[in-house]
Amino acid sequence: MIYFLTLGRQIYRLSNWREAHRFVVFVLRCFLCRRDMTELYAWFQADELRREILSQYPFYLEQVTRAFFYAGSTLAERRQIVQKHLAYAQKITKPEWFSRLHTGEKLTIWKWNETDVNWQTDLQISPGQRKEGLLAVNMYWEGIPLYQVIFWLNEDQHGESSLWIGALQGSNVANAQELIKEATKRAFRYRTKNLAIYLTMAVARAFQVKHIYAVSNAGYYAQNHVRADRKLKTDFGVFWEEVGGSLTNDPRFYELPLTETRKTMEEVPTRKRAVYRKRFAFQDDVDAQVADSMGKIMK
């Protein structure tokens, strides 16, 4: 159990009393669940790359001990998420990139083609996103976060490789709405929130998964999208259905399509066709950039 003390000191800043309290809780949980946690630690140590990753990014063990990812998750489920995610990512990505992502390095998967503004989207791992997932698609406007889609890779109930979205979060900066409005205008009236999911779909295809699932209102881990009067600040269900999703047998999750359905030009009013042609060309460029960028880290 001594290694949990060592890893806990890496995870928490013991000079802060709140962090010190979390450290004590972490060690206690590891002790109470020592069989699972010892087996998980041994799994990391059994492989050179995973051993290196855990030394760089010890938060995986904390995630297993806390009620993260989705509502009602169990320790056994969280352990499976961590192991399946890492095993799958290790199988299909180049070892050097897999390791570098754990040191805070970002992979830019899409960038606005014009030079007037720095608008880009990165694939990255961040300790600050560990409550809802293990990887994130983060969109930035001049370095300011606009949207982030936090996810993990795991099998579904049929044993098929899948990407699971644990959260879709917007920006909380003061002028976020103005920035989002400007981004939407540049994307030929394609909403920035939809673009974030479109990018995530492209990442999912690059990861060669067969399904995308996303947490519902009932499945969201934090439940901080519900106001004190129980009304929703964000209705995940409405948005997931808007992008083509449907509720699964487990009410905590929607299944989303791997590819967004496009209207045909016959379905588009004549006055809007020029805009739609530009939007579709823009989306095609997004697809091409993501495929090219992701191709650099895939085996």
NORHU-V285447 format. One record per pair of residues at least 12 apart in sequence whose ideal C-beta (glycine too) atoms are under 6 Angstrom apart, sorted by the first residue. I is the first residue (numbers start at 0). J is the second residue. Records with the same first field share a line. If there is no record, write none. Layout:
BEGIN
I=J, J
END
This chain:
BEGIN
3=26, 29
6=57, 60
7=22, 25, 26
9=57
10=57, 61
25=61
28=64
32=74
35=78
39=78
48=94
52=101
55=101, 102
56=101
58=126, 129
59=81
62=129
63=77, 78, 81
67=130
68=165
69=214, 218, 220, 251
70=218, 220
80=151, 153
83=153, 154
84=133, 151, 152, 153
87=152
91=297, 298
92=296, 297
93=296, 298
96=296
100=124
101=124
105=121, 123
106=122
107=119, 121
108=120, 122, 289, 292
109=285, 288, 289
117=141
118=140
119=139
120=138, 198
121=137
123=135, 137
128=149
131=149, 165, 166, 220
132=149, 150, 151, 165
133=151
134=150
135=147, 149
136=148, 198, 199, 202
138=195
140=178
143=172
144=170
145=170, 191
146=169, 195
147=168
148=164, 167, 195, 199
149=165, 166
150=162, 163, 164
151=163
155=210
159=209
160=208, 209
161=208, 210, 212
162=203, 208, 211
163=212
164=213
165=214
179=191
186=281
187=274, 277, 278, 281
189=278
196=242
197=259
200=257
201=286, 289
203=257
204=257
205=293
211=255
212=252, 254
213=239, 253, 255
215=235, 236, 251, 253
216=235, 236
217=250, 251
218=251, 252
239=253
243=256, 260
END
